[in-house]
Amino acid sequence: MLPETLGYTLGYNGYSIYTYKADGLYYEPTVLSGVNKDMLITYQKTFGPVAPIIPFDREEEVIELANNTEYGLAAYFYTQNISRGVRVYEALEFGIIGYNDAIPTVVQKPPFGGMKESGMGREGGHQGLEEDLGENYISMGF
């Protein structure tokens, strides 16, 4: 199915890649423009180098759009405005957030895992260990 029939434009470095080469499990980086919030690509889990570009007018609008998914593994965003960046990362509902960082997992032993329907908790870091620990209140009489 051609992208235009789905309502978006398929582009890569400024040219069309209708004839991209799928070689094994490789999929070329893909940029989608003309995307709106009602399209499946905005709320369905996508494994692969696909970046839907969605214009927005208000910060609250883009946060709502980002959180409008049942998944919550990772989110990435870029801004030059530090206070906006803090507001956005505090409002995002994702386990891993890349704020001006395309690879936020390179720190040593970070907690890894998503929120919502992405994953089953955390692994790595002390958070991963705490997932397997339980606290009990025990009262014992003599």
Residue frames relative to the residue before (quaternion, step in Angstrom):
aa qw qx qy qz dx dy dz
M 1.0000 0.0000 0.0000 0.0000 0.00 0.00 0.00
L 0.4223 -0.7117 0.5019 0.2516 3.59 -0.85 0.94
P 0.6030 -0.6006 0.3853 0.3566 3.58 -1.02 0.77
E 0.6224 0.5671 -0.3542 0.4069 3.59 0.98 -0.79
T 0.6399 0.5218 -0.3373 0.4523 3.60 1.08 -0.63
L 0.6666 0.4647 -0.2943 0.5030 3.57 1.25 -0.35
G 0.5919 -0.6277 0.3352 0.3786 3.58 1.28 -0.10
Y 0.7155 0.3883 -0.2735 0.5123 3.61 1.19 0.04
T 0.4257 -0.6768 0.5395 0.2640 3.54 -1.32 0.21
L 0.2804 -0.7551 0.5742 0.1464 3.53 -0.91 0.97
G 0.1581 0.7958 -0.5697 0.1310 3.56 -0.74 1.02
Y 0.0515 -0.7679 0.6384 0.0160 3.52 -1.23 0.53
N 0.8273 -0.1020 0.0126 0.5523 3.55 -0.53 1.19
G 0.7405 -0.4547 0.2275 0.4394 3.54 0.96 0.85
Y 0.7474 0.3209 -0.2479 0.5263 3.62 1.13 0.08
S 0.6084 -0.5863 0.4041 0.3504 3.52 -1.23 0.52
I 0.1189 -0.7901 0.5956 0.0829 3.59 -1.06 0.67
Y 0.0794 0.8203 -0.5588 0.0930 3.58 0.88 0.91
T 0.7593 0.3421 -0.1827 0.5225 3.59 1.07 -0.70
Y 0.1325 0.8028 -0.5689 0.1195 3.62 0.96 0.77
K 0.4108 -0.7076 0.5257 0.2326 3.55 -1.17 0.60
A 0.1529 -0.7557 0.6308 0.0875 3.55 -0.69 1.07
D 0.0028 0.8061 -0.5886 0.0612 3.55 -0.42 1.22
G 0.8064 -0.0641 0.0120 0.5878 3.56 -0.15 1.22
L 0.7824 -0.2864 0.2431 0.4967 3.53 -0.86 -1.03
Y 0.4920 0.6723 -0.4221 0.3576 3.60 1.26 0.21
Y 0.0315 -0.7663 0.6418 0.0026 3.54 -1.06 0.85
E 0.4495 -0.7156 0.4587 0.2747 3.57 -0.67 1.05
P 0.5889 -0.5526 0.4423 0.3900 3.60 -1.12 0.61
T 0.0856 -0.8179 0.5683 -0.0268 3.54 -0.82 1.05
V 0.1398 -0.7667 0.6236 0.0606 3.55 -0.95 0.96
L 0.1375 -0.7836 0.6034 0.0549 3.56 -0.86 1.00
S 0.0682 -0.7817 0.6186 0.0398 3.58 -0.82 0.96
G 0.7178 0.4106 -0.3213 0.4615 3.55 -1.25 0.33
V 0.4115 0.7162 -0.4595 0.3264 3.57 1.25 0.43
N 0.0926 -0.7776 0.6163 0.0831 3.58 -1.09 0.68
K 0.7188 -0.5130 0.2859 0.3721 3.57 -1.27 0.44
D 0.6524 0.5281 -0.3219 0.4380 3.60 1.17 -0.35
M 0.5596 0.6191 -0.3870 0.3921 3.59 1.25 -0.17
L 0.6353 -0.5819 0.3763 0.3408 3.54 -1.08 0.86
I 0.6232 0.5744 -0.3394 0.4081 3.61 0.99 -0.79
T 0.6580 0.5373 -0.3204 0.4192 3.62 1.13 -0.48
Y 0.8153 0.2289 -0.1292 0.5159 3.60 1.10 -0.40
Q 0.6091 0.5227 -0.3714 0.4667 3.60 1.22 0.00
K 0.5527 -0.6172 0.4441 0.3411 3.59 -1.05 0.77
T 0.0839 -0.7950 0.6008 0.0085 3.56 -0.84 1.03
F 0.1110 -0.7652 0.6310 0.0634 3.56 -0.70 1.07
G 0.6381 0.4849 -0.3805 0.4614 3.53 -0.46 1.18
P 0.6075 -0.5900 0.4050 0.3447 3.53 -1.29 0.33
V 0.3063 0.7355 -0.5358 0.2794 3.56 0.43 1.26
A 0.0560 -0.8043 0.5916 -0.0072 3.56 -0.77 1.05
P 0.1509 -0.7734 0.6086 0.0931 3.59 -0.40 1.17
I 0.2284 -0.7665 0.5889 0.1164 3.58 -0.82 1.01
I 0.0090 -0.8129 0.5783 -0.0686 3.54 -0.56 1.24
P 0.3139 -0.7586 0.5343 0.2013 3.60 -0.52 1.09
F 0.0274 -0.7883 0.6146 0.0097 3.56 -1.17 0.61
D 0.4030 -0.7208 0.5189 0.2207 3.54 -1.25 0.50
R 0.8032 0.1919 -0.0776 0.5585 3.58 0.99 -0.84
E 0.6063 -0.5756 0.4261 0.3457 3.53 -1.16 0.72
E 0.6475 0.5278 -0.3178 0.4486 3.60 0.92 -0.89
E 0.6229 0.5606 -0.3258 0.4376 3.55 1.07 -0.78
V 0.7061 0.4516 -0.2760 0.4705 3.60 0.86 -0.89
I 0.6069 0.5319 -0.3560 0.4712 3.62 1.09 -0.60
E 0.6466 0.5084 -0.3130 0.4748 3.58 0.94 -0.87
L 0.6504 0.5153 -0.3092 0.4646 3.58 0.97 -0.84
A 0.6638 0.5051 -0.3061 0.4588 3.59 0.91 -0.89
N 0.7263 0.4381 -0.2404 0.4719 3.59 0.92 -0.87
N 0.5544 0.6282 -0.3800 0.3919 3.60 1.28 -0.21
T 0.5542 0.5422 -0.4315 0.4612 3.55 0.60 1.21
E 0.4776 -0.6530 0.4944 0.3178 3.56 -1.16 0.48
Y 0.6457 0.5101 -0.3162 0.4722 3.58 1.26 -0.16
G 0.0433 -0.8265 0.5613 0.0071 3.57 -1.16 0.41
L 0.2367 0.7999 -0.5252 0.1681 3.60 1.01 0.71
A 0.8213 -0.1409 0.1456 0.5333 3.60 0.53 -1.11
A 0.0498 -0.7560 0.6518 0.0332 3.52 -1.27 0.60
Y 0.1133 -0.7843 0.6088 0.0382 3.55 -1.09 0.74
F 0.1118 0.7838 -0.6073 0.0655 3.56 -1.03 0.76
Y 0.2345 -0.7600 0.5955 0.1130 3.53 -1.28 0.52
T 0.1655 0.7581 -0.6208 0.1117 3.54 -1.07 0.83
Q 0.3960 -0.6957 0.5427 0.2541 3.56 -1.20 0.55
N 0.6210 0.5440 -0.3199 0.4649 3.56 1.30 -0.31
I 0.3572 -0.7798 0.4754 0.1957 3.59 -0.29 1.27
S 0.6789 0.4759 -0.3197 0.4587 3.62 0.82 -0.85
R 0.6087 0.5193 -0.3545 0.4839 3.61 1.08 -0.62
G 0.6327 0.5470 -0.3285 0.4389 3.59 0.94 -0.85
V 0.6577 0.4990 -0.3060 0.4741 3.57 0.95 -0.88
R 0.6496 0.5112 -0.3219 0.4616 3.61 0.90 -0.87
V 0.6771 0.4988 -0.2975 0.4519 3.57 0.91 -0.92
Y 0.7107 0.4433 -0.3052 0.4531 3.63 0.71 -0.92
E 0.6237 0.5280 -0.3538 0.4549 3.62 1.09 -0.52
A 0.7116 0.4563 -0.2540 0.4700 3.59 1.12 -0.62
L 0.5862 0.5950 -0.3777 0.3995 3.61 1.17 -0.41
E 0.2830 -0.7641 0.5644 0.1323 3.57 -1.03 0.86
F 0.4288 0.6782 -0.4689 0.3692 3.56 0.56 1.24
G 0.5366 -0.6492 0.4440 0.3058 3.55 -1.13 0.68
I 0.7666 0.1661 -0.0896 0.6137 3.59 1.10 -0.70
I 0.0191 -0.7988 0.6011 -0.0144 3.58 -0.81 0.99
G 0.1700 -0.7667 0.6142 0.0775 3.54 -0.83 1.06
Y 0.0547 -0.7881 0.6126 -0.0232 3.57 -0.35 1.28
N 0.8014 -0.1393 0.0041 0.5817 3.56 -0.27 1.33
D 0.6469 0.4699 -0.3011 0.5197 3.58 1.13 0.65
A 0.2878 -0.7917 0.5194 0.1435 3.57 -0.54 1.18
I 0.7820 0.2147 -0.1140 0.5738 3.61 1.17 -0.48
P 0.0150 -0.8618 0.5070 0.0008 3.61 0.42 1.17
T 0.6351 0.5727 -0.3306 0.3993 3.62 1.19 -0.09
V 0.4837 0.6956 -0.4356 0.3041 3.63 1.13 0.26
V 0.4867 0.6337 -0.4589 0.3885 3.61 1.20 -0.05
Q 0.5873 -0.6096 0.3989 0.3527 3.54 -1.11 0.61
K 0.8731 -0.0686 -0.0107 0.4825 3.54 -0.87 1.09
P 0.1603 0.7832 -0.5865 0.1303 3.60 0.62 1.02
P 0.5288 -0.5717 0.4813 0.4023 3.57 -1.16 0.34
F 0.1195 -0.7976 0.5897 0.0428 3.58 -0.84 0.95
G 0.5122 0.6275 -0.4844 0.3306 3.54 -0.96 0.84
G 0.4444 -0.7239 0.4768 0.2261 3.49 -1.20 0.52
M 0.4315 -0.6292 0.5666 0.3113 3.47 -1.39 -0.29
K 0.7631 0.3353 -0.2700 0.4820 3.56 -1.29 0.11
E 0.8121 -0.2452 0.1917 0.4935 3.63 -0.85 -0.97
S 0.5547 0.5904 -0.4023 0.4264 3.61 1.20 0.33
G 0.8500 0.0470 -0.0659 0.5205 3.54 -0.39 1.20
M 0.4025 -0.6904 0.5546 0.2318 3.48 -1.41 -0.04
G 0.7957 -0.1970 0.1092 0.5622 3.58 0.81 0.91
R 0.6489 -0.5243 0.4036 0.3757 3.54 -1.28 -0.47
E 0.0553 -0.7333 0.6715 0.0912 3.49 -1.34 0.42
G 0.7239 0.3645 -0.2989 0.5038 3.57 -1.03 0.73
G 0.7951 0.2522 -0.2114 0.5094 3.55 -1.19 0.57
H 0.6894 -0.4600 0.3344 0.4487 3.57 -1.25 0.02
Q 0.5702 0.6004 -0.3874 0.4054 3.60 1.15 -0.52
G 0.6379 0.5326 -0.3228 0.4531 3.58 1.05 -0.75
L 0.6520 0.5000 -0.3068 0.4805 3.56 1.04 -0.77
E 0.6564 0.5304 -0.3106 0.4373 3.57 0.95 -0.88
E 0.5584 0.6074 -0.3868 0.4119 3.60 1.16 -0.55
D 0.7449 0.4051 -0.2106 0.4865 3.59 1.07 -0.74
L 0.6177 0.5293 -0.3476 0.4663 3.58 1.26 0.02
G 0.1339 -0.7803 0.6039 0.0920 3.53 -1.14 0.54
E 0.3048 -0.7259 0.5809 0.2069 3.54 -1.15 0.54
N 0.0846 -0.7915 0.6048 0.0231 3.53 -0.95 0.91
Y 0.2566 -0.6916 0.6463 0.1953 3.49 -1.25 0.57
I 0.0366 -0.8110 0.5835 -0.0224 3.55 -0.62 1.11
S 0.0707 -0.7646 0.6402 0.0218 3.54 -0.91 0.99
M 0.0229 -0.8139 0.5794 -0.0368 3.53 -0.68 1.10
G 0.2054 -0.7904 0.5672 0.1063 3.55 -0.77 1.00
F 0.2414 -0.7662 0.5793 0.1379 3.60 -1.13 0.68
